[in-house]
Amino acid sequence: MFYSIGGAGLGFEGKSGDTTIYRLHSPSFENRYFLLSSPASCRLLAFPEIIGFDCYKALLGATEAGLKHLLPAAPDGGIDIFTILRGGLNYPLEEAAFECGIPVREMHFVSCERVIEDHKILGLDVRYQKITPSKGRVLTIGDILATGDTLRLCFEHLVSEFHRAGGSLRRIIFFTIGGTRAVDIFETLTPKVRELFPDFEGFDCCFFEGMFTVYTDNGVSGINTPNIDFGWNGGIVTPKFRQFVMHHPDALMEKCIIYDGGARRYELSLHFEEVLEYWEGILERAGKIDSRAMLCEKLGYTGPLSYEDWLDVTCLNCLGDLHGLWRAEHALLERGFDLEALAQRRINSMKQIQEKYEKN
């Protein structure tokens, strides 16, 4: 069964510091799904110029807010952290727990490579692991989730190790820059985990700025990467992030919501290459791309729409008066982009940052 977010509604859940917390409501959900929005995470997802340790710092405040909301009192025995090495290292779970006064009891690691044949993930090759199972653990995880294959395989490995050693999991808290497929994964995993650990309470899944979707093809530009690049179409994006992008409209036309997280922090030369390759491709194709179709693709709908229809498409029906945001998006639709000029701006900007990085 595929758990669609269609028909789900986004509601205001609370505020902690400068982070706004939303919750996605649907009677079909077994688990809880939250969207976290902060100025720092907005900047991270809008600007590929944010690199290195700043990526980690950008998620710290919202992660603290999420932990405080979900764990207002430190659980007995504290929490465990499970890290899928590389991308998972971008998530500041240990520091956020420290700032919230939550003790970290165990740190679990898995270093793995996916076994791929004919472009399909067939399994998981664990090269190194540190898993120390015990009873009734509250487990936290941070990772990027696109198709979710790596997370699912790593998590199933962890669950198997816990079960084999006589440990158990009571609750999972997952933080992600990720997509709607998380719902399908966690709703499907919940009864399986509960079979092994009857006291399992379920998943709390926290998305930074939105539940995005992945491209299923190369997109209007012809150069997006299927099953890797994130977009808005069919997902749910926080009004705070949509408003942020309306103030920085160039960001809407980036390759995706976030370029590869591992390269962006640890392999900066590869990150610069990826961003420049995209914009150089846009510059080369600018005269052949339907810029309005590309803009509609990025916004997630073909406009203009009435206010009521826009609320339905964006799933923002339950969040008060958003006429200003609706007008701003439609003004951008009417104004459009000069793709050639935009691509040249972005190339110049990224090259300047790259040169500064290489000099340092």
C-alpha positions in Angstrom: 0.0 0.0 0.0 1.2 3.5 -0.8 0.4 6.1 1.8 -0.4 9.3 -0.1 -0.2 12.7 1.5 -3.0 13.8 -0.8 -5.9 15.0 1.4 -3.6 15.5 4.3 -3.6 18.9 6.0 -0.8 20.9 7.5 -1.6 22.5 10.9 0.3 24.8 13.2 1.7 22.8 16.1 3.8 25.3 18.0 6.9 27.6 18.1 10.2 27.2 19.8 12.7 30.0 19.5 12.8 31.0 15.9 11.6 27.6 14.7 7.9 27.1 13.7 6.6 23.6 14.1 3.8 22.2 11.8 2.2 18.8 11.9 0.7 16.9 9.0 -2.7 15.5 9.9 -4.3 12.5 8.2 -6.5 9.7 9.7 -4.6 7.1 7.8 -1.3 7.8 9.5 0.0 5.4 12.1 2.9 7.7 12.9 3.5 11.4 13.5 4.9 13.7 10.8 6.2 17.2 11.5 7.6 20.0 9.4 10.2 22.3 11.0 10.9 25.8 9.6 13.6 28.2 10.8 15.5 31.1 9.1 18.7 29.1 9.1 17.3 26.0 7.5 15.5 28.2 4.9 18.8 29.6 3.9 20.4 26.2 3.7 17.8 24.8 1.4 17.7 27.9 -0.8 21.4 28.6 -1.3 24.0 26.1 -2.4 26.5 28.7 -1.4 26.2 27.5 2.2 28.9 24.8 2.5 31.0 23.0 5.0 30.3 23.3 8.7 27.7 25.9 8.1 25.5 23.2 6.8 25.6 21.5 10.1 25.0 24.7 12.1 22.0 25.6 9.9 20.1 22.6 11.2 21.0 22.9 14.9 18.3 25.3 16.0 15.4 23.5 14.3 16.7 20.1 15.6 16.8 21.5 19.2 13.2 22.7 18.7 12.1 19.4 17.4 13.7 17.5 20.3 12.2 19.9 22.9 8.8 19.5 21.3 8.9 15.7 21.1 10.8 15.1 24.4 9.8 17.8 26.8 11.2 15.7 29.6 14.3 13.6 29.0 13.3 10.0 28.6 14.5 7.5 31.2 17.9 6.3 30.1 18.2 9.2 27.6 18.4 8.5 23.9 20.5 6.6 21.4 21.8 8.1 18.2 22.1 6.0 15.0 24.3 7.4 12.3 24.4 6.2 8.7 27.9 7.5 7.9 28.5 10.3 5.4 25.2 12.1 4.9 24.0 11.3 8.4 27.0 13.2 9.8 25.5 16.5 8.7 22.8 16.2 11.4 23.6 17.8 14.8 21.8 15.3 16.9 24.4 14.9 19.7 24.9 18.7 20.1 21.1 19.3 20.0 20.5 16.7 22.7 23.2 18.3 24.8 21.6 21.7 24.4 18.3 20.2 25.4 19.7 18.5 28.5 19.0 15.0 27.1 21.7 12.5 27.8 23.0 10.4 24.9 23.4 6.8 26.1 24.7 5.0 23.0 26.1 6.1 19.6 25.4 3.5 16.9 27.1 3.7 13.5 26.8 1.8 10.2 29.2 2.4 7.3 27.7 0.8 4.2 27.8 0.5 0.5 24.7 -0.2 -1.6 24.9 -3.4 -3.8 23.5 -2.1 -7.1 22.7 -4.2 -10.2 20.9 -2.9 -13.3 20.3 0.4 -11.4 18.5 -1.4 -8.6 19.6 -1.6 -5.0 19.7 -5.3 -4.2 21.2 -5.2 -0.7 23.4 -3.6 1.8 27.1 -4.3 2.3 28.0 -3.3 5.8 31.8 -2.6 6.0 31.9 -1.3 9.6 29.3 -1.1 12.4 29.1 -0.2 16.0 25.7 -1.3 17.4 25.2 -1.8 21.1 21.7 -3.1 21.7 19.8 -2.7 25.0 16.2 -2.7 26.1 13.5 0.0 25.5 15.6 2.5 23.6 14.5 5.8 22.2 16.5 6.1 19.0 17.2 9.2 17.0 18.4 9.3 13.4 19.3 12.1 11.0 19.7 11.4 7.2 18.7 12.7 3.8 15.8 10.6 2.4 15.1 10.6 -1.3 13.9 7.1 -2.4 14.6 5.9 1.2 16.3 2.7 0.0 19.5 3.2 2.0 17.7 4.3 5.2 15.3 1.3 5.0 18.1 -1.2 4.5 20.3 0.3 7.2 17.4 0.5 9.6 16.3 -3.1 9.0 19.9 -4.1 9.7 19.9 -2.2 13.0 16.5 -3.7 14.0 17.8 -7.2 13.2 20.9 -6.6 15.4 18.8 -5.3 18.3 16.5 -8.3 18.0 19.3 -10.8 17.7 21.0 -9.4 20.9 17.8 -9.2 22.9 17.5 -5.5 22.8 14.4 -3.5 21.9 13.3 -0.2 20.5 10.6 1.9 22.1 10.4 4.9 19.8 12.2 6.4 16.7 12.7 10.1 16.1 13.9 10.8 12.6 15.2 14.2 11.3 15.5 14.6 7.5 15.8 16.9 4.6 13.6 14.5 2.7 10.7 13.4 0.7 7.1 12.1 0.9 8.3 8.5 0.5 9.2 8.6 4.2 5.5 8.1 4.9 5.3 4.9 2.9 8.5 3.6 4.5 7.6 4.3 8.1 4.0 3.3 7.8 5.1 0.0 6.3 7.9 -0.6 8.8 5.9 0.1 11.9 3.9 -3.2 12.1 7.1 -5.1 11.3 9.0 -3.5 14.1 6.1 -4.0 16.4 6.1 -7.7 15.7 9.6 -7.9 17.1 9.2 -5.2 19.8 5.6 -5.2 21.1 6.1 -2.0 23.1 7.2 0.0 20.1 5.3 3.3 20.0 6.1 4.3 16.5 8.0 6.9 14.5 8.1 10.7 14.9 9.4 12.1 11.6 10.6 15.7 11.4 11.2 17.3 8.0 13.2 20.5 7.5 11.1 23.0 5.5 8.9 20.5 3.7 8.0 17.0 2.6 9.5 17.2 -0.9 9.1 14.8 -3.9 11.8 13.4 -6.1 11.9 13.9 -9.8 10.7 10.9 -11.8 12.3 12.1 -15.0 14.8 14.7 -16.2 12.3 17.6 -15.7 11.5 20.4 -18.0 15.1 21.4 -18.2 16.1 17.9 -19.3 19.0 17.8 -16.8 17.4 16.9 -13.5 18.3 13.5 -11.9 15.4 11.1 -11.3 15.1 9.6 -7.8 17.7 12.0 -6.4 16.7 15.6 -7.1 14.0 17.1 -4.8 11.2 19.3 -5.9 7.9 20.9 -4.6 5.5 19.3 -7.1 3.2 16.9 -5.1 4.8 17.6 -1.8 4.1 20.0 1.1 6.3 23.0 1.6 6.0 25.2 4.7 4.6 28.7 4.1 7.7 30.1 5.8 10.0 28.5 3.2 7.7 29.5 0.3 7.8 33.1 1.6 11.6 33.0 1.9 11.9 31.8 -1.6 9.6 34.6 -2.9 12.1 37.0 -1.4 15.0 35.2 -3.1 13.3 33.9 -6.3 16.5 32.8 -8.0 16.6 30.0 -5.5 13.4 28.5 -6.9 15.2 27.5 -10.1 18.1 25.7 -8.5 18.7 22.0 -9.5 16.9 20.8 -6.4 16.1 21.7 -2.8 19.4 20.4 -1.7 22.5 19.3 -3.6 24.2 16.2 -2.3 24.6 16.7 1.4 27.8 14.7 1.8 29.7 16.5 -1.0 28.3 19.9 0.2 30.0 19.5 3.5 32.9 17.1 3.0 33.8 17.2 -0.7 33.3 20.8 -1.6 35.1 20.6 -5.0 32.5 18.0 -6.1 29.7 20.2 -4.8 30.9 23.2 -6.8 31.2 21.0 -9.9 27.6 19.8 -9.5 26.1 23.2 -9.1 28.1 24.7 -12.0 27.3 21.7 -14.2 23.6 22.4 -13.7 23.8 26.1 -14.4 26.1 25.7 -17.3 23.6 23.2 -18.7 20.8 25.7 -18.2 22.8 28.4 -19.9 23.5 26.1 -22.9 19.8 25.1 -23.2 18.2 28.4 -22.2 16.8 29.1 -25.7 15.1 25.7 -25.9 13.6 25.5 -22.4 10.0 26.6 -21.8 10.8 28.9 -18.9 7.2 29.2 -17.8 6.7 25.4 -17.8 9.9 25.2 -15.7 8.7 27.8 -13.3 5.4 26.0 -12.8 7.3 22.7 -12.3 9.3 24.4 -9.6 6.3 26.0 -7.8 4.4 22.7 -8.0 1.4 23.8 -9.9 0.3 25.3 -13.2 -1.2 28.8 -12.6 -2.9 31.0 -12.3 -5.1 29.5 -9.6 -7.8 30.9 -7.4 -6.9 31.3 -3.8 -9.0 28.3 -2.8 -7.5 26.1 -5.5 -4.0 27.2 -4.5 -4.7 26.3 -0.9 -5.8 22.8 -2.0 -2.8 22.2 -4.2 -0.3 23.4 -1.5 -2.1 21.7 1.4 -2.0 24.9 3.4 -5.8 25.2 4.0 -5.5 25.1 7.8 -2.9 27.9 8.3 -4.8 31.1 8.3 -4.7 34.0 5.8 -2.0 33.4 3.2 -3.3 35.8 0.5 0.0 37.7 0.5 2.0 34.5 -0.3 -0.6 33.5 -3.0 -0.3 36.9 -4.6 3.5 36.8 -4.5 3.7 33.4 -6.2 1.3 34.5 -8.9 3.2 37.7 -9.4 6.3 35.6 -10.0 4.4 33.4 -12.4 3.4 36.5 -14.4 6.9 38.0 -14.3 8.8 34.8 -15.1 12.6 34.4 -15.5 15.2 35.2 -18.2 16.9 31.8 -17.9 20.0 32.9 -19.8 20.6 35.9 -17.5 19.7 33.9 -14.4 22.1 31.1 -15.3 24.9 33.6 -15.9 24.3 35.2 -12.5 24.4 31.9 -10.7 27.6 30.8 -12.6 29.3 34.0 -11.7 28.3 33.8 -8.1 29.4 30.2 -7.6 32.7 30.7 -9.3 33.4 33.6 -7.0 32.7 31.5 -4.0 34.7 28.6 -5.4 37.7 30.8 -6.0 37.5 32.2 -2.5 37.4 28.6 -1.1 40.3 27.4 -3.2 42.4 30.4 -2.1 41.8 29.6 1.5 
